[in-house]
């Protein structure tokens, strides 16, 4: 119930230490195996507090909550070139709201499109591709904002820092699971970009309202718009929240720090 990246970091130190629970072939038998594994485990690590509550309900010991992190060597704003991205996609001189991921109907992009559409002159940079792209672009055209929306297509992960750096505001529009620790959120934060995300417990594990980001009522276009407008109108707030987000990742959410925290707890068991 932890991130594969965390598991990889620990294996480099200790070798194989456990099994990955869950997955696309989840069945009644594997669910029973999970319950037994959780009850037998001396240490359970989850990537969010809601997932920890689920684990407790299955009889686990009190889990250690360790949200995901980011590779701060790769996601370093000092090494990024946002100007190339902005010039390539015609974003120079515009305030850019950004989102990254696979375009699917459950990622809240329609909500984000509606909110950005109510902010005149603001551009929406969608970094990614996916099965929902055609529908999303059609909705942008129907809303009369296609000229303010850029969908990049798939971008190699090693190029993502340049695209995130081109954003003035980075958004997690929705989290359908309510238990995940979104990688995009941590990578936005590592790049020092002001972040807006839904006010859900798994998001609150890493974001504190008004300290290192802004939170909006999940599913509310009006609430999302309010956060975006606040950041649109206050460049100093954008800079302050972005800097605080980057500090929190660099101090607490690097993969090395995460692995160290888990290893320390293992030593204490």
C-alpha positions in Angstrom: 0.0 0.0 0.0 3.0 2.3 -0.6 4.4 3.8 -3.8 6.5 1.7 -6.1 9.1 4.5 -6.0 9.3 4.3 -2.2 9.6 0.5 -2.5 12.4 0.9 -5.0 14.3 3.3 -2.7 14.1 0.9 0.2 15.1 -2.2 -1.9 18.3 -0.4 -2.9 19.1 -0.3 0.8 17.7 -3.6 2.1 16.7 -5.8 -0.9 13.2 -7.2 -1.2 11.1 -6.4 1.8 7.5 -7.1 1.0 4.8 -7.4 -1.7 2.8 -4.9 -3.6 -0.9 -5.1 -2.7 -3.8 -4.4 -5.0 -3.8 -4.0 -8.8 -5.9 -4.5 -11.9 -6.4 -8.2 -11.2 -7.8 -7.7 -7.7 -10.2 -10.6 -6.8 -11.9 -12.0 -3.7 -8.9 -14.2 -3.2 -6.4 -11.4 -3.4 -8.6 -9.3 -1.1 -8.4 -12.1 1.5 -4.7 -12.3 1.1 -4.4 -8.5 1.6 -6.4 -8.7 4.8 -4.2 -11.5 6.1 -1.0 -9.7 5.1 -2.2 -6.5 6.9 -3.0 -8.4 10.0 0.3 -10.2 10.1 2.4 -7.2 9.2 4.6 -5.5 11.9 4.6 -2.3 9.8 2.1 -1.0 7.3 2.9 2.0 5.1 0.2 3.9 3.2 0.5 6.9 0.9 -2.4 8.8 2.5 -4.4 9.1 5.7 -7.6 7.9 4.1 -5.8 4.8 2.9 -4.5 4.3 6.5 -8.0 4.4 7.8 -9.0 1.7 5.3 -6.0 -0.4 6.4 -7.0 -0.1 10.1 -10.5 -1.2 9.2 -8.9 -4.4 7.7 -7.1 -5.1 11.0 -3.7 -3.5 10.3 -1.5 -2.1 13.0 -1.5 1.7 13.1 -0.1 2.5 9.6 2.7 4.9 8.9 1.4 7.6 6.5 4.0 8.5 3.9 2.7 10.5 1.0 4.6 10.3 -2.3 7.5 12.6 -3.2 9.3 14.1 -6.1 12.8 13.8 -7.6 14.1 17.2 -6.7 17.2 16.7 -8.9 15.0 16.4 -12.0 12.2 18.7 -10.8 14.4 21.7 -10.2 13.2 25.1 -11.5 16.7 26.4 -11.8 17.4 23.8 -14.5 14.1 24.3 -16.4 13.5 26.4 -19.6 9.9 27.7 -19.4 10.4 30.3 -22.2 10.9 27.6 -24.9 7.6 26.0 -23.9 5.7 29.3 -23.8 7.1 30.4 -27.1 6.4 27.1 -28.8 2.7 27.1 -27.7 2.0 30.8 -28.1 1.8 31.5 -24.3 4.2 34.5 -24.1 2.8 37.3 -22.1 -0.2 35.4 -20.8 -1.0 34.1 -17.3 -1.0 30.3 -17.7 -3.0 27.8 -15.6 -1.7 24.3 -16.1 -2.6 20.7 -15.6 -0.7 17.5 -16.4 -1.8 13.9 -16.8 -3.8 11.5 -18.9 -6.9 13.0 -20.3 -9.8 11.0 -18.9 -13.3 12.0 -18.0 -12.8 11.5 -14.2 -9.8 13.9 -13.9 -12.0 17.0 -13.5 -10.8 18.7 -16.7 -14.3 19.9 -17.5 -14.4 21.6 -14.1 -11.1 23.3 -14.8 -12.2 24.3 -18.3 -15.3 25.9 -16.9 -13.4 27.9 -14.3 -10.7 29.1 -16.7 -13.3 30.0 -19.2 -14.6 32.6 -16.7 -11.2 34.2 -16.4 -10.7 36.4 -19.5 -7.3 36.3 -21.1 -6.0 33.4 -19.0 -4.5 30.4 -21.0 -5.0 26.8 -20.0 -2.0 24.5 -20.7 -3.0 20.8 -20.6 0.2 18.7 -20.6 -0.7 15.2 -21.8 -2.9 13.1 -24.0 -5.4 10.4 -23.6 -8.8 8.9 -24.6 -10.7 12.0 -23.4 -8.8 14.5 -25.5 -11.2 14.8 -28.4 -14.2 15.3 -26.1 -12.2 17.9 -24.1 -11.2 19.9 -27.1 -14.7 19.8 -28.4 -16.0 21.2 -25.1 -13.4 23.9 -25.3 -14.6 24.8 -28.8 -18.2 24.8 -27.7 -17.4 27.1 -24.8 -15.7 29.5 -27.1 -12.3 29.3 -25.4 -10.4 27.0 -27.8 -8.1 29.8 -28.6 -7.0 29.9 -25.0 -6.5 26.2 -24.5 -3.4 24.2 -25.4 -3.3 20.4 -25.3 0.4 19.4 -25.8 0.0 15.7 -26.5 2.2 13.2 -24.6 5.4 14.6 -23.1 8.3 12.5 -22.0 8.7 12.5 -18.2 12.2 14.0 -18.4 10.8 17.0 -20.2 8.0 17.7 -17.7 10.0 20.2 -15.6 10.1 22.6 -18.5 6.3 22.4 -19.0 5.5 22.8 -15.3 7.8 25.8 -15.1 5.8 27.4 -17.9 2.7 27.4 -15.6 1.9 30.3 -13.3 -0.7 28.2 -11.5 -0.8 24.4 -11.4 -4.0 22.6 -10.7 -5.1 19.2 -9.4 -8.7 19.4 -10.7 -10.0 16.2 -9.0 -8.9 13.0 -7.4 -11.5 10.3 -8.0 -10.0 7.8 -5.6 -9.8 10.0 -2.5 -6.9 7.9 -1.2 -4.1 8.5 -3.7 -1.1 10.7 -3.3 -1.0 12.4 -6.7 2.4 12.5 -8.3 1.5 15.6 -10.3 0.9 17.5 -7.1 4.3 16.8 -5.7 6.1 17.6 -9.0 4.2 20.9 -9.3 5.3 21.7 -5.8 8.9 20.8 -6.4 9.0 23.2 -9.3 7.9 26.1 -7.0 4.6 26.7 -8.8 1.6 28.0 -6.9 -0.8 25.0 -6.5 -4.6 24.7 -6.3 -6.1 21.4 -5.4 -9.4 19.9 -4.0 -9.9 20.0 -0.2 -9.7 16.3 0.4 -7.9 14.5 3.2 -5.4 12.8 0.9 -4.5 16.2 -0.5 -4.3 17.8 2.9 -1.6 15.3 3.8 0.8 17.5 1.8 -1.0 20.8 1.2 -2.0 23.3 4.0 -4.5 26.0 2.9 -2.8 29.4 2.6 0.6 28.0 3.5 1.9 26.0 0.5 -1.2 26.0 -1.7 -4.9 26.8 -2.0 -7.7 24.3 -1.5 -11.1 24.4 -3.0 -14.3 22.5 -2.4 -14.1 19.4 -4.4 -16.3 19.4 -7.5 -17.2 23.1 -7.2 -16.3 25.2 -10.3 -17.1 28.4 -8.4 -14.7 27.4 -5.6 -12.0 26.5 -8.1 -12.6 29.8 -9.9 -12.3 31.7 -6.6 -8.9 30.2 -6.0 -7.7 30.9 -9.5 -8.9 34.5 -9.4 -7.2 35.1 -6.1 -3.9 33.9 -7.5 -4.5 35.7 -10.8 -4.9 39.0 -9.0 -2.0 38.5 -6.5 1.4 37.7 -8.1 3.1 38.1 -4.7 0.8 35.4 -3.3 1.6 33.1 -6.2 5.3 33.5 -5.6 5.0 33.0 -1.8 2.9 29.8 -2.1 5.1 28.4 -4.8 8.3 29.0 -2.8 6.7 27.4 0.3 5.5 24.4 -1.7 9.1 23.9 -3.0 10.5 24.1 0.5 8.1 21.6 1.8 9.0 19.1 -0.9 12.8 19.6 -0.5 12.6 19.3 3.2 10.1 16.5 3.6 9.2 14.8 0.4 12.3 13.8 -1.5 12.6 10.0 -2.2 15.7 9.8 0.0 13.9 11.4 2.9 10.9 9.2 2.5 13.0 6.0 2.4 14.9 7.2 5.4 11.6 7.7 7.4 10.4 4.2 6.5 13.7 2.6 7.4 13.7 4.4 10.7 10.3 3.1 11.5 11.3 -0.4 10.5 14.2 -0.2 12.8 11.9 0.8 15.6 9.5 -2.1 15.1 
